[in-house]
Amino acid sequence: MKSKKKYTQSLRYQRFISLVLIAFPIFCSALYAQTATLTTVSPTTISDTTQPIQLEEVVVTAKELPAPTSTSLIDRKAMRHLQPSSFADLVSLLPGRQVTTPSLNYANTLTLRQTGTPMDGYSISSLGIGFNIDGVPLDVNNNMQSTVGTGMIITPQSNYADEKRNTTRSGVDMRTIATDDIETVEIIRGIPSVKFGDISSGVVTIHRQKGYTPLRARAKADGFSKLFYIGKGFELNENRLKLNFSLDYLDSQPDPRNSFENYKRYTASARAEKHFNTKNPLTWNFSIDYTGTIDKEKRDPDVGLDRYDAYQSTYNNIRIANGLSWELHKTFFKTLVLKTSYSQSFDRIEQDKWVQITNARPVFTNTEAGEFYGAFSDPNYVSHLLVDGKPLHLYTDFAAGGYKRFAGFLNEFLIGLTYNYNKNNGLGQVYDLAHPPSPEMTTRPRAFKSIPAMQDMSFYVEEQLEKTFWHTDFFLRAGLRANTLLGLDSRYALHNKMCFDPRVNMKVTFPKIEFANQKALSISLTGGWGKHSKLPTQEMLYPQEKYEDFVQLNYYHSQRAYRQLHYKTYIFPQVNYSIMPAVNSKAEVRLGLEYDHHSLFITYFDERMQSGFRKMSDYHKVFYKKYDATGLNHNAITAPPLVENLPYTLQDALILSDMESNGSAIDKKGVEFQYSSKRLQLLNTRFTLSGAWFHSLYYNSLPVYRPADKDIINNRKYYNLGVYPEMEKYDCEQLQTSLVADTYLPELHLITSVRCDLTWYVINSSPSLSRVPTHYISEDGVRHPYTATEASDPVLQWLIRPTTISLSDRTPLSVNIHLKISKEFYKYFTLSIYVNNLFNFYEDYRVNRQYINRRGLINPYFGMEMNISLGKSKLVN
């Protein structure tokens, strides 16, 4: 009874807080409406012609840019109102995305224009998104930080410790990007300029603050994290110099009750911009940035034998960037731009793992192929694993641009050259071979510094034409980018090969339709097509070798001194010399309407990728000996038996190894839209409706090798392999909309917003697939057609795998309402609060005759922050 009473009191308290949070902005809005009515007769009131313009400039959502391709702009005002902890929080502002509870104990990667969470093999969606900070890319091609052996779950009901943090194949971890220094973010979802390369999905360009900013401090706290920031910008007009400095600290716990899992981030930044007053203006930009993270998780030392399990990943990066921009007036090229950057990271994974072995197992300590005598593993031990990485990235980009008018055309052109150098000088995987992280190891330690450097060079050229015919504006941008990898072995298909990415964008702005109220409707139509190539990463080009160990004699005697183990080791290189870049073909068309501060953009897109990266199987024919120790007298032996004195039989086998390939296909299509209204004069409220319909199809584009479901028949193991053209297919569909009502009350220095996320439906389906192989690989390594004869063979019939059942799961309507309030006090202080999932509704549904009740699935998420700005008003400027 007491528990029920406490629950009722807690529920009443939450409802009371919710009503207060909703009533507060409404009361302030009504108060402001009365204030505004009274002050309209005052001679000191802001004029009617300027006040609406200032109000319209305050945008607290992502804004669709009228660019030649679909691009979302997130400015400083929107970020302040959103109150983010990392860049991952900004993703909710994109069309088709919704507000989610931060998960800072997982790697936060970005995907665009897709729905569904398929199995491994489709991470190219996030790997192919390029991040650029002040024009310099964040390179991830030399990231190799991952553990070896089987995964380790430390926290119950959680994922594997390394798997949920591993980004070696999935791109930039957005947790590492702080937001307080960012001025604007442009997320290009469509076809970007050819100056952006090594991408397949999209581009994120981040522009940080430059010049004078007041001394700003920010402190944020919620139930799961704490964040502190301080920054200051200077502008020395006499020296034409701008300086900016900042520090940031984030401390997060996914579960406040569990102090053994924690994520911390430290950032520091110093930036400068210098203008030289010469005949041809020269601008120099310089920045030095540090980012450090500690991501750790360990078992409660007071619980169980596996109390030794612990995982810690540290990341320390120093990035130095330079930029020179030279404006020329009387030459063919009007601008020359040189950008360089140096990035050095120091990464470490330290893992302790309690390993228990239930039966006598060998331990393999050799690093060469051949036959060896071995030893038995300890029954239990603590394995210590270190993964040491020191990725180095050097970047240089030189571009020249100009413009010229002829025959009424404005012609702008751009040519450029980009060079990237990647090398990892780390020690790699370090562990005791006698106590490996897992008993079933198929690798040996590898030093990352032994892997060759990865070098790529790109050349790009772009032409841009603008012309007005009969009051209609035409815009055309066409470009070509050529990419090549340098220094590759001649066996690679990419050796001395150029990969071309053509891209074209077009925009037509029709004559404005003017109405009697002296307001006009503007209509624009944009379209584009292009290819986007993502190069293989360094780990994909130079994968780790596979070690396959066959036990030829396992003689286990009751006395340790008489035990004997003998095995044979094969080493299989897993390099795929035929690997190519992942190429995504994108097309889109967009309609744009603008009228009296109202705007509507509707975009249809279609993307096709047939060459995404995934690990696929390759087969190898091997043989080994099986020694027969049954003739030994176990009671009479005085020494461990030698294989030279034992009879044996030869055994054939087919072994599968993982090989990087272009075997993943992703087809995406959908419709994105965003409508933004004019602010209502009574309450200064703007309504923004955005959303998207996404349809994503995932499947394998290359045949897959699989062994038989039953491979031991009559006490004999068979190594035949089936070849299956269709192994998996996932069909996902989603319709999602978001409605935001934001109110800006300058008289009260108050901004409020209420957001309603509606996911109308989500469909995840897997069609029925035939699992009859088209061919099979016999034990001698020969490929044969699979016919009715093989299907009736007592051994080969087991290559027919069970046909998959067509499954379809349709999740119905879900509604979530979120509230944010920002209020300025005493000119220098701004208090902000937010409540995510303040109200929610999840429609019940049935799956396979089972009733699914989703009440209580999502809990409210509260937080608040305080901003101190010793300068101009933060809500307006």
MARBATI-353638 format. One line per 8 residues: number of its first residue (from 1); their letters; for each residue x, y, z of C-alpha. Coordinates in pm, whole numbers, m for minus. Layout:
<recs>
NUM	a	X/Y/Z | ...
</recs>
This chain:
<recs>
1	mkskkkyt	0/0/0 | 281/239/85 | 449/170/m249 | 124/235/m434 | 72/557/m237 | 424/676/m321 | 370/594/m687 | 43/793/m688
9	qslryqrf	213/1088/m520 | 498/1073/m772 | 253/1062/m1059 | 65/1362/m922 | 391/1549/m878 | 497/1481/m1238 | 159/1597/m1364 | 183/1914/m1155
17	islvliaf	530/1991/m1289 | 409/1927/m1644 | 114/2165/m1603 | 342/2434/m1459 | 587/2397/m1746 | 307/2431/m2000 | 122/2709/m1818 | 434/2920/m1769
25	pifcsaly	504/3001/m2137 | 131/3046/m2205 | 103/3293/m1919 | 411/3479/m2041 | 271/3485/m2394 | m56/3635/m2274 | 133/3887/m2064 | 347/3980/m2362
33	aqtatltt	37/4019/m2580 | m101/4277/m2337 | 236/4449/m2312 | 271/4465/m2687 | m80/4613/m2719 | m2/4889/m2472 | 337/4980/m2611 | 223/5022/m2969
41	vspttisd	123/5383/m2893 | 454/5470/m2733 | 690/5682/m2946 | 985/5472/m2832 | 841/5148/m2965 | 1036/4969/m3238 | 890/5058/m3575 | 643/4823/m3743
49	ttqpiqle	875/4779/m4038 | 1176/4655/m3844 | 1026/4451/m3563 | 874/4174/m3782 | 1203/4135/m3967 | 1394/4088/m3642 | 1137/3839/m3518 | 1153/3635/m3838
57	evvvtake	1530/3603/m3805 | 1497/3400/m3484 | 1481/3035/m3596 | 1507/2757/m3339 | 1470/2468/m3583 | 1671/2349/m3881 | 1611/2567/m4185 | 1593/2430/m4538
65	lpaptsts	1829/2639/m4750 | 1722/2752/m5099 | 2045/2596/m5228 | 2080/2396/m5553 | 2059/2075/m5348 | 1875/1972/m5032 | 2060/2123/m4738 | 1961/2180/m4375
73	lidrkamr	2103/2480/m4189 | 2128/2478/m3810 | 2243/2810/m3668 | 2356/2926/m3326 | 2008/3025/m3207 | 1868/2680/m3280 | 2158/2509/m3101 | 2124/2727/m2792
81	hlqpssfa	1756/2651/m2767 | 1813/2279/m2826 | 2067/2262/m2537 | 2283/1984/m2688 | 2548/1782/m2510 | 2714/1667/m2834 | 2667/1695/m3206 | 2444/1386/m3197
89	dlvsllpg	2164/1593/m3042 | 2145/1814/m3353 | 2037/1522/m3571 | 1681/1545/m3435 | 1635/1869/m3633 | 1659/1694/m3970 | 1346/1597/m4167 | 1227/1250/m4072
97	rqvttpsl	1415/1242/m3740 | 1275/1261/m3390 | 1403/1353/m3046 | 1573/1063/m2872 | 1718/1017/m2527 | 2098/1060/m2540 | 2298/738/m2523 | 2651/846/m2449
105	nyantltl	2768/495/m2360 | 2726/398/m2727 | 2905/530/m3033 | 2677/790/m3195 | 2709/771/m3574 | 2505/954/m3835 | 2290/811/m4112 | 2086/1010/m4362
113	rqtgtpmd	1766/935/m4551 | 1712/583/m4430 | 1512/379/m4185 | 1555/41/m4026 | 1841/m117/m3835 | 1960/m415/m4041 | 2229/m661/m3943 | 2601/m600/m3979
121	gysisslg	2727/m528/m4327 | 2553/m199/m4399 | 2763/46/m4197 | 2867/217/m4521 | 2565/445/m4464 | 2744/616/m4175 | 3101/556/m4293 | 3017/743/m4615
129	igfnidgv	2921/1070/m4441 | 3198/1329/m4447 | 3247/1573/m4158 | 3429/1900/m4224 | 3524/2153/m3956 | 3619/2495/m4094 | 3686/2339/m4432 | 3909/2058/m4304
137	pldvnnnm	3777/1697/m4309 | 3776/1460/m4014 | 3943/1149/m4150 | 3852/804/m4017 | 4032/584/m4269 | 4313/491/m4029 | 4099/398/m3728 | 4171/37/m3624
145	qstvgtgm	4066/44/m3259 | 3880/m280/m3195 | 3933/m578/m2969 | 3998/m934/m3084 | 3835/m1255/m2975 | 3475/m1307/m2870 | 3281/m1012/m2733 | 3245/m936/m2363
153	iitpqsny	2925/m821/m2193 | 3000/m638/m1870 | 2675/m466/m1778 | 2372/m699/m1781 | 2102/m618/m2040 | 2363/m423/m2234 | 2553/m484/m2555 | 2909/m607/m2597
161	adekrntt	3153/m361/m2443 | 3362/m305/m2756 | 3094/m359/m3020 | 2875/m74/m2899 | 3171/167/m2903 | 3351/44/m3214 | 3357/291/m3506 | 3626/133/m3727
169	rsgvdmrt	3366/71/m3999 | 3104/333/m3920 | 3270/675/m3942 | 3276/969/m3704 | 3158/928/m3346 | 2949/1241/m3291 | 3003/1222/m2914 | 3350/1367/m2970
177	iatddiet	3221/1688/m3134 | 3129/1966/m2890 | 2875/2225/m3010 | 2935/2541/m2808 | 3189/2686/m3052 | 2978/2616/m3360 | 2827/2911/m3546 | 2641/2719/m3817
185	veiirgip	2605/2361/m3941 | 2510/2268/m4294 | 2402/1910/m4352 | 2397/1833/m4724 | 2160/1544/m4780 | 2155/1574/m5158 | 2427/1608/m5422 | 2716/1821/m5289
193	svkfgdis	2985/2008/m5480 | 3271/1800/m5619 | 3508/1973/m5377 | 3375/1722/m5122 | 3524/1378/m5176 | 3560/1034/m5020 | 3188/1031/m4937 | 2888/821/m5035
201	sgvvtihr	2595/941/m4823 | 2624/1311/m4744 | 2832/1595/m4602 | 2831/1780/m4271 | 3007/2118/m4278 | 3071/2288/m3945 | 3161/2657/m3924 | 3292/2774/m3589
209	qkgytplr	3269/3119/m3438 | 3527/3377/m3540 | 3597/3717/m3394 | 3448/3889/m3094 | 3223/3695/m2860 | 3150/3788/m2499 | 3291/3578/m2220 | 3045/3289/m2212
217	arakadgf	3007/3012/m1959 | 2761/2726/m1978 | 2665/2466/m1722 | 2419/2188/m1806 | 2289/1904/m1593 | 2034/1631/m1633 | 1976/1287/m1491 | 2258/1133/m1692
225	sklfyigk	2526/1393/m1763 | 2697/1718/m1665 | 2852/1966/m1908 | 3065/2275/m1852 | 3194/2522/m2111 | 3378/2854/m2114 | 3483/3057/m2417 | 3587/3403/m2527
233	gfelnenr	3650/3574/m2858 | 3861/3883/m2931 | 3872/4112/m3232 | 4169/4344/m3261 | 4061/4587/m3530 | 4391/4771/m3546 | 4577/4449/m3621 | 4287/4299/m3821
241	lklnfsld	4321/3993/m3600 | 4055/3766/m3453 | 4122/3527/m3165 | 3895/3264/m3006 | 3956/3034/m2710 | 3735/2773/m2543 | 3729/2478/m2302 | 3464/2207/m2269
249	yldsqpdp	3404/1919/m2028 | 3135/1649/m2037 | 3076/1374/m1781 | 2803/1118/m1850 | 2665/806/m1682 | 2400/608/m1872 | 2258/484/m1544 | 2308/702/m1233
257	rnsfenyk	2280/386/m1020 | 2578/228/m1197 | 2899/415/m1126 | 3103/153/m1313 | 3010/279/m1662 | 3111/630/m1757 | 3194/852/m2055 | 3398/1172/m2032
265	rytasara	3500/1427/m2295 | 3754/1708/m2277 | 3802/1965/m2554 | 4015/2276/m2593 | 4038/2507/m2891 | 4244/2809/m2996 | 4172/2979/m3328 | 4304/3284/m3508
273	ekhfntkn	4221/3473/m3825 | 4447/3745/m3964 | 4371/3981/m4252 | 4667/4136/m4429 | 4598/4477/m4581 | 4772/4432/m4914 | 4687/4519/m5271 | 4544/4171/m5307
281	pltwnfsi	4379/4086/m4971 | 4527/3784/m4795 | 4354/3599/m4510 | 4530/3351/m4284 | 4341/3108/m4060 | 4499/2897/m3791 | 4354/2659/m3533 | 4480/2407/m3283
289	dytgtidk	4230/2172/m3120 | 4248/1900/m2860 | 3982/1636/m2800 | 4009/1369/m2535 | 3761/1103/m2431 | 3753/828/m2169 | 3495/558/m2226 | 3505/291/m1958
297	ekrdpdvg	3297/10/m1818 | 3377/m250/m1556 | 3211/m517/m1348 | 3116/m459/m987 | 3417/m603/m798 | 3189/m738/m524 | 2984/m956/m761 | 3088/m1292/m910
305	ldrydayq	3413/m1442/m1035 | 3400/m1224/m1344 | 3464/m920/m1126 | 3788/m876/m1319 | 3603/m784/m1641 | 3686/m426/m1735 | 3701/m219/m2052 | 3845/126/m2108
313	stynniri	3886/313/m2436 | 4076/642/m2442 | 4105/881/m2734 | 4338/1180/m2748 | 4358/1387/m3065 | 4554/1699/m3156 | 4460/1873/m3478 | 4644/2171/m3626
321	anglswel	4497/2343/m3930 | 4613/2627/m4150 | 4435/2813/m4425 | 4543/3084/m4672 | 4296/3267/m4894 | 4430/3513/m5150 | 4201/3741/m5347 | 4332/3852/m5685
329	hktffktl	4167/4121/m5895 | 4340/4144/m6230 | 4420/3781/m6302 | 4234/3490/m6457 | 4197/3323/m6117 | 4029/3552/m5867 | 4085/3343/m5554 | 4356/3103/m5443
337	vlktsysq	4291/2889/m5135 | 4538/2658/m4960 | 4433/2441/m4665 | 4655/2209/m4465 | 4602/2009/m4150 | 4796/1778/m3923 | 4602/1535/m3703 | 4764/1296/m3456
345	sfdrieqd	4567/1067/m3228 | 4675/849/m2939 | 4420/573/m2889 | 4423/292/m2635 | 4186/10/m2547 | 4264/m174/m2225 | 4057/m482/m2158 | 4069/m729/m1870
353	kwvqitna	3863/m1044/m1916 | 3800/m1344/m1695 | 3829/m1659/m1911 | 3706/m2000/m1799 | 3763/m2320/m1998 | 3538/m2617/m1940 | 3750/m2884/m2111 | 4110/m2948/m2207
361	rpvftnte	4191/m2703/m2483 | 4519/m2627/m2656 | 4681/m2288/m2658 | 4855/m2174/m2979 | 5160/m1952/m2938 | 5328/m1975/m3278 | 5322/m1691/m3531 | 5434/m1893/m3834
369	agefygaf	5269/m2166/m4041 | 5372/m2528/m3989 | 5344/m2819/m3747 | 5420/m2769/m3377 | 5404/m2933/m3039 | 5190/m2730/m2805 | 5058/m2704/m2452 | 4722/m2709/m2282
377	sdpnyvsh	4559/m2390/m2166 | 4511/m2301/m1802 | 4156/m2383/m1690 | 4093/m2018/m1596 | 4287/m1695/m1612 | 4258/m1318/m1655 | 4344/m1202/m2004 | 4498/m856/m2047
385	llvdgkpl	4455/m698/m2390 | 4600/m368/m2508 | 4509/m214/m2843 | 4745/75/m2910 | 4676/305/m3205 | 4853/620/m3318 | 4671/727/m3636 | 4832/1014/m3826
393	hlytdfaa	4649/1214/m4093 | 4800/1480/m4318 | 4572/1682/m4544 | 4642/1936/m4817 | 4395/2103/m5050 | 4471/2371/m5309 | 4190/2534/m5504 | 4173/2816/m5757
401	ggykrfag	3852/2987/m5859 | 3735/3267/m6075 | 3442/3417/m6257 | 3372/3577/m6589 | 3070/3725/m6766 | 2997/3650/m7129 | 2680/3669/m7340 | 2474/3750/m7033
409	flneflig	2601/3446/m6841 | 2778/3465/m6509 | 3038/3189/m6523 | 3213/3075/m6206 | 3471/2800/m6217 | 3673/2605/m5965 | 3964/2364/m5993 | 4145/2195/m5710
417	ltynynkn	4381/1922/m5593 | 4355/1725/m5266 | 4608/1494/m5103 | 4559/1274/m4796 | 4818/1069/m4608 | 4714/816/m4344 | 4945/605/m4128 | 4888/428/m3800
425	nglgqvyd	5208/402/m3594 | 5058/217/m3299 | 5171/m107/m3140 | 4840/m267/m3235 | 4712/m566/m3039 | 4930/m666/m2747 | 4847/m968/m2529 | 5003/m1285/m2389
433	lahppspe	4963/m1565/m2644 | 4944/m1816/m2359 | 4647/m1627/m2213 | 4454/m1491/m2511 | 4128/m1291/m2482 | 3934/m1596/m2602 | 4015/m1967/m2628 | 3898/m1976/m2992
441	mttrpraf	4141/m1722/m3137 | 4186/m1712/m3516 | 4438/m1427/m3518 | 4774/m1336/m3369 | 4886/m993/m3244 | 4959/m745/m3523 | 5144/m414/m3496 | 4958/m135/m3671
449	ksipamqd	5285/37/m3757 | 5370/m258/m3985 | 5076/m174/m4212 | 5163/37/m4519 | 5048/398/m4530 | 4736/489/m4724 | 4768/779/m4968 | 4499/919/m5194
457	msfyveeq	4492/1210/m5433 | 4193/1381/m5592 | 4150/1633/m5868 | 3827/1823/m5916 | 3689/2077/m6159 | 3355/2253/m6140 | 3165/2495/m6360 | 2876/2712/m6246
465	lektfwht	2652/2910/m6482 | 2381/3162/m6399 | 2151/3332/m6648 | 1819/3516/m6644 | 1571/3464/m6928 | 1236/3641/m6926 | 1255/3705/m6550 | 1337/3338/m6490
473	dfflragl	1664/3260/m6315 | 1856/2954/m6431 | 2139/2802/m6229 | 2356/2511/m6341 | 2645/2354/m6154 | 2838/2066/m6307 | 3158/1911/m6185 | 3385/1609/m6200
481	rantllgl	3602/1461/m5928 | 3872/1203/m5993 | 4012/992/m5706 | 4307/756/m5699 | 4503/566/m5436 | 4881/605/m5447 | 5147/347/m5364 | 4924/41/m5389
489	dsryalhn	5065/m297/m5479 | 5021/m380/m5846 | 4795/m674/m5755 | 4519/m439/m5642 | 4248/m355/m5894 | 4274/4/m5769 | 4641/24/m5863 | 4686/327/m6091
497	kmcfdprv	4310/342/m6138 | 4113/666/m6146 | 3758/667/m6008 | 3537/943/m6144 | 3246/1111/m5969 | 3037/1330/m6202 | 2778/1551/m6033 | 2530/1803/m6166
505	nmkvtfpk	2279/2037/m6000 | 2023/2263/m6161 | 1786/2522/m6019 | 1515/2722/m6192 | 1354/3015/m6011 | 1038/3120/m6190 | 906/3478/m6206 | 735/3585/m5886
513	iefanqka	357/3581/m5884 | 248/3914/m5735 | m86/3958/m5561 | m301/4262/m5489 | m171/4284/m5132 | 175/4361/m5277 | 306/4023/m5168 | 453/3770/m5406
521	lsisltgg	484/3395/m5438 | 826/3261/m5535 | 850/2918/m5699 | 1173/2726/m5754 | 1251/2385/m5891 | 1582/2209/m5830 | 1716/1878/m5947 | 2041/1690/m5935
529	wgkhsklp	2224/1368/m6003 | 2565/1248/m5907 | 2797/965/m5812 | 2970/953/m5477 | 3262/718/m5404 | 3388/614/m5061 | 3736/465/m5067 | 3813/151/m4864
537	tqemlypq	3967/223/m4525 | 4320/123/m4434 | 4196/m182/m4246 | 3990/m291/m4547 | 4290/m264/m4777 | 4522/m445/m4534 | 4310/m680/m4320 | 4452/m902/m4051
545	ekyedfvq	4562/m1254/m4146 | 4360/m1550/m4031 | 4525/m1836/m3841 | 4356/m2175/m3865 | 4491/m2430/m3620 | 4414/m2801/m3663 | 4477/m3027/m3364 | 4644/m3343/m3497
553	lnyyhsqr	4704/m3510/m3160 | 4529/m3434/m2832 | 4665/m3682/m2580 | 4542/m3594/m2232 | 4694/m3807/m1957 | 4602/m3796/m1591 | 4962/m3699/m1519 | 5059/m3362/m1658
561	ayrqlhyk	5411/m3476/m1751 | 5276/m3731/m2003 | 5031/m3507/m2185 | 5100/m3426/m2547 | 4952/m3184/m2800 | 5040/m3147/m3165 | 4882/m2916/m3420 | 4918/m2771/m3766
569	tyifpqvn	4875/m2402/m3846 | 4767/m2246/m4172 | 4790/m1871/m4232 | 4543/m1724/m4480 | 4585/m1369/m4608 | 4242/m1204/m4615 | 4332/m933/m4864 | 4083/m882/m5144
577	ysimpavn	4285/m733/m5429 | 3963/m680/m5626 | 3805/m444/m5374 | 3670/m119/m5520 | 3521/201/m5375 | 3161/195/m5257 | 2967/398/m5514 | 2631/557/m5444
585	skaevrlg	2425/700/m5729 | 2194/975/m5605 | 1915/1165/m5780 | 1667/1414/m5641 | 1414/1678/m5740 | 1279/1950/m5512 | 994/2202/m5526 | 1031/2522/m5325
593	leydhhsl	758/2775/m5245 | 805/3101/m5053 | 540/3360/m4970 | 550/3639/m4709 | 793/3457/m4477 | 613/3127/m4537 | 823/2855/m4700 | 758/2503/m4820
601	fityfder	1011/2257/m4961 | 924/1909/m5089 | 1204/1676/m5204 | 1190/1337/m5372 | 1512/1136/m5374 | 1632/804/m5508 | 1966/647/m5412 | 2116/321/m5535
609	mqsgfrkm	2427/150/m5402 | 2537/m196/m5515 | 2895/m197/m5385 | 2884/m130/m5012 | 3153/m280/m4793 | 3099/m600/m4599 | 3298/m903/m4491 | 3222/m1209/m4702
617	sdyhkvfy	3358/m1559/m4698 | 3633/m1703/m4912 | 3729/m2072/m4905 | 4063/m2252/m4888 | 4142/m2618/m4944 | 4367/m2765/m4674 | 4469/m3101/m4531 | 4601/m3215/m4195
625	kkydatgl	4694/m3537/m4016 | 4487/m3717/m3758 | 4716/m3920/m3532 | 4584/m4236/m3368 | 4690/m4279/m3003 | 4455/m4569/m2921 | 4739/m4821/m2939 | 4930/m4661/m2651
633	nhnaitap	4946/m4827/m2311 | 4849/m4538/m2089 | 4972/m4708/m1776 | 5313/m4799/m1916 | 5430/m4481/m2091 | 5720/m4293/m1932 | 5721/m3985/m2158 | 5480/m3787/m2374
641	plvenlpy	5417/m3970/m2705 | 5582/m3837/m3019 | 5383/m3810/m3341 | 5671/m3958/m3534 | 5589/m4292/m3370 | 5212/m4283/m3425 | 5000/m4386/m3724 | 4782/m4122/m3889
649	tlqdalil	4527/m4058/m4162 | 4509/m3755/m4391 | 4201/m3536/m4364 | 4082/m3283/m4625 | 3900/m2969/m4528 | 3759/m2647/m4672 | 3815/m2346/m4451 | 3623/m2018/m4468
657	sdmesngs	3800/m1689/m4411 | 3659/m1336/m4402 | 3740/m1115/m4697 | 3648/m752/m4742 | 3423/m713/m5045 | 3170/m491/m5219 | 2881/m720/m5134 | 2623/m491/m4971
665	aidkkgve	2339/m320/m5156 | 2125/m37/m5022 | 1838/116/m5218 | 1682/426/m5066 | 1397/643/m5182 | 1159/879/m5012 | 1002/1219/m4977 | 1122/1492/m4741
673	fqysskrl	928/1808/m4665 | 945/2115/m4446 | 696/2395/m4401 | 777/2704/m4195 | 511/2964/m4124 | 531/3335/m4062 | 528/3435/m3697 | 179/3510/m3572
681	qllntrft	173/3871/m3457 | m31/3811/m3143 | 210/3572/m2971 | 507/3582/m3211 | 467/3209/m3270 | 600/3024/m3571 | 489/2675/m3675 | 732/2440/m3846
689	lsgawfhs	611/2113/m3992 | 873/1874/m4121 | 889/1506/m4191 | 974/1232/m4433 | 862/908/m4584 | 1156/672/m4610 | 1179/338/m4788 | 1505/144/m4750
697	lyynslpv	1594/m194/m4895 | 1903/m385/m4774 | 2036/m701/m4936 | 2356/m881/m5034 | 2472/m812/m5390 | 2732/m1094/m5411 | 2688/m1470/m5353 | 2753/m1606/m5005
705	yrpadkdi	2936/m1927/m4904 | 2791/m2134/m4621 | 2869/m2485/m4485 | 2597/m2745/m4450 | 2365/m2734/m4153 | 2460/m3095/m4082 | 2826/m3161/m4162 | 2898/m3470/m3948
713	innrkyyn	2750/m3785/m4099 | 2842/m4137/m3985 | 3114/m3995/m3759 | 3281/m3814/m4051 | 3302/m3438/m4092 | 3232/m3305/m4443 | 3357/m2967/m4565 | 3131/m2898/m4864
721	lgvypeme	3016/m2540/m4916 | 2696/m2409/m5070 | 2680/m2097/m5290 | 2370/m1886/m5219 | 2290/m1580/m5435 | 2026/m1445/m5195 | 2102/m1478/m4829 | 1928/m1180/m4672
729	kydceqlq	1688/m901/m4757 | 1538/m637/m4531 | 1260/m407/m4649 | 1198/m109/m4418 | 951/177/m4443 | 863/469/m4216 | 647/782/m4213 | 739/1044/m3956
737	tslvadty	640/1408/m3901 | 734/1673/m3646 | 539/1987/m3560 | 720/2262/m3371 | 550/2571/m3230 | 813/2818/m3108 | 728/3149/m2943 | 973/3437/m2919
745	lpelhlit	889/3713/m2670 | 1162/3979/m2684 | 995/4198/m2423 | 1021/3913/m2173 | 1349/3775/m2315 | 1179/3438/m2347 | 1179/3163/m2607 | 955/2859/m2573
753	svrcdltw	894/2571/m2806 | 667/2270/m2803 | 748/1986/m3038 | 525/1697/m3130 | 688/1396/m3297 | 451/1159/m3473 | 573/831/m3615 | 270/725/m3814
761	yvinssps	397/376/m3885 | 715/171/m3916 | 727/m143/m4130 | 1014/m393/m4110 | 979/m697/m4331 | 1190/m982/m4459 | 1055/m1155/m4771 | 1070/m1530/m4813
769	lsrvpthy	1400/m1639/m4969 | 1488/m1973/m5124 | 1792/m2127/m4957 | 1867/m2382/m5229 | 2227/m2325/m5348 | 2294/m2263/m5715 | 2641/m2424/m5688 | 2850/m2602/m5432
777	isedgvrh	3220/m2635/m5357 | 3333/m2992/m5300 | 3607/m3089/m5056 | 3865/m3085/m5335 | 3792/m2714/m5392 | 3609/m2759/m5726 | 3291/m2563/m5800 | 2992/m2769/m5930
785	pytateas	2632/m2686/m6027 | 2377/m2789/m5767 | 2107/m3001/m5937 | 1832/m3238/m5834 | 2091/m3514/m5810 | 2283/m3329/m5541 | 1958/m3242/m5364 | 1890/m3615/m5314
793	dpvlqwli	2247/m3704/m5217 | 2267/m3815/m4849 | 2553/m3575/m4784 | 2494/m3284/m5021 | 2123/m3259/m4942 | 2214/m3084/m4615 | 2337/m2786/m4814 | 1971/m2693/m4865
801	rpttisls	1903/m2455/m4582 | 1553/m2397/m4444 | 1357/m2149/m4656 | 1307/m1825/m4468 | 955/m1734/m4365 | 817/m1406/m4488 | 800/m1178/m4184 | 645/m835/m4158
809	drtplsvn	618/m620/m3849 | 408/m304/m3866 | 440/m71/m3568 | 149/176/m3552 | 124/537/m3436 | 348/678/m3165 | 335/1036/m3036 | 592/1218/m2823
817	ihlkiske	570/1578/m2702 | 873/1776/m2592 | 905/2117/m2428 | 1192/2367/m2417 | 1209/2706/m2243 | 1487/2967/m2244 | 1460/3279/m2026 | 1710/3560/m1989
825	fykyftls	1759/3719/m1647 | 1943/4035/m1556 | 2089/4075/m1904 | 2378/3833/m1851 | 2209/3511/m1740 | 1997/3269/m1939 | 1823/2975/m1777 | 1703/2695/m2003
833	iyvnnlfn	1504/2386/m1921 | 1380/2103/m2136 | 1153/1805/m2091 | 1169/1538/m2357 | 881/1290/m2378 | 668/1510/m2155 | 360/1335/m2291 | 355/1029/m2511
841	fyedyrvn	108/793/m2669 | 187/455/m2822 | m89/271/m3001 | m128/m92/m2902 | m107/m358/m3172 | m83/m731/m3232 | 204/m941/m3365 | 151/m1311/m3436
849	rqyinrrg	m170/m1304/m3230 | 14/m1151/m2937 | m110/m824/m2790 | 166/m561/m2760 | 111/m293/m2497 | 376/m19/m2517 | 270/193/m2222 | 561/311/m2012
857	linpyfgm	804/233/m2293 | 955/583/m2282 | 1021/785/m1968 | 1036/1165/m1949 | 1384/1310/m1976 | 1448/1632/m1782 | 1740/1871/m1794 | 1840/2232/m1742
865	emnislgk	2133/2460/m1806 | 2259/2804/m1713 | 2437/3034/m1958 | 2636/3336/m1851 | 2723/3588/m2120 | 2910/3901/m2017 | 2805/4088/m2329 | 2512/4130/m2561
873	sklvn	2174/3962/m2517 | 2198/3595/m2606 | 1838/3543/m2713 | 1842/3814/m2979 | 2203/3812/m3100
</recs>
